[in-house]
Amino acid sequence: MIIIIYILIFLILVFVAIIGFKAASTGIEAKQRNKLNRGITKNSKKNITKDLSKLNYLYKSGAITRKEFQIAKRKILKN
């Protein structure tokens, strides 16, 4: 009986750890997107090439989706 309890506790801990890692990675991605958006609006006319390079890096690393990439790219080129 006690072994079953330990197994259940272990499974709960694994589940909580997985949820924690997913939340942390989502937070990191959101922080990268926010950092990019602040950089684009702050000095978009000065560093278009630099902004496009940052945007491309985020897209290639998987931090942003293709749709987000295209929207941000349009913002950069529009300004």
C-alpha positions as CSV (number, residue, x, y, z in Angstrom):
1,M,0.0,0.0,0.0
2,I,2.8,2.5,0.9
3,I,4.5,1.7,-2.4
4,I,1.4,2.9,-4.3
5,I,1.4,6.1,-2.3
6,Y,5.1,6.7,-3.1
7,I,4.5,6.0,-6.8
8,L,1.6,8.5,-6.9
9,I,3.6,11.2,-5.1
10,F,6.4,10.6,-7.7
11,L,4.0,10.9,-10.6
12,I,2.6,14.1,-9.2
13,L,6.1,15.6,-8.8
14,V,7.0,14.7,-12.3
15,F,3.8,16.3,-13.6
16,V,4.4,19.5,-11.6
17,A,8.0,19.6,-12.9
18,I,6.9,19.3,-16.5
19,I,4.3,22.1,-16.1
20,G,7.0,24.2,-14.5
21,F,9.4,23.8,-17.4
22,K,6.7,24.6,-19.9
23,A,5.8,27.7,-18.0
24,A,9.4,28.8,-17.8
25,S,10.0,28.3,-21.5
26,T,6.8,30.2,-22.4
27,G,7.9,33.1,-20.1
28,I,11.4,33.2,-21.7
29,E,9.8,33.3,-25.2
30,A,7.4,36.1,-24.2
31,K,10.3,38.1,-22.7
32,Q,12.2,37.7,-26.0
33,R,9.2,38.9,-28.0
34,N,8.6,41.9,-25.7
35,K,12.3,42.8,-25.9
36,L,12.1,42.7,-29.7
37,N,8.9,44.7,-29.8
38,R,10.4,47.4,-27.6
39,G,13.5,47.5,-29.7
40,I,11.5,47.9,-32.9
41,T,9.4,50.8,-31.7
42,K,12.2,52.6,-30.0
43,N,14.7,52.9,-32.8
44,S,13.2,51.3,-35.9
45,K,14.4,54.0,-38.4
46,K,18.0,53.8,-37.2
47,N,18.6,50.1,-37.3
48,I,16.4,48.4,-39.8
49,T,19.1,45.8,-40.7
50,K,19.8,45.1,-37.0
51,D,16.1,44.7,-36.2
52,L,15.6,42.4,-39.1
53,S,18.6,40.3,-38.0
54,K,17.2,40.1,-34.5
55,L,13.8,39.1,-35.8
56,N,15.3,36.5,-38.1
57,Y,17.2,35.0,-35.1
58,L,14.1,34.8,-33.0
59,Y,12.2,33.1,-35.9
60,K,15.0,30.6,-36.6
61,S,15.4,29.7,-32.9
62,G,11.7,29.0,-32.7
63,A,10.9,31.7,-30.2
64,I,8.3,33.2,-32.5
65,T,6.0,31.7,-35.1
66,R,6.0,32.4,-38.8
67,K,2.9,34.6,-38.5
68,E,4.5,36.7,-35.7
69,F,7.7,36.9,-37.8
70,Q,5.7,38.3,-40.8
71,I,3.8,40.8,-38.6
72,A,6.9,42.1,-37.0
73,K,8.7,42.3,-40.3
74,R,5.9,44.4,-41.8
75,K,6.2,46.7,-38.8
76,I,9.9,47.1,-39.3
77,L,9.6,47.8,-43.0
78,K,6.6,50.1,-42.6
79,N,8.4,52.5,-40.3
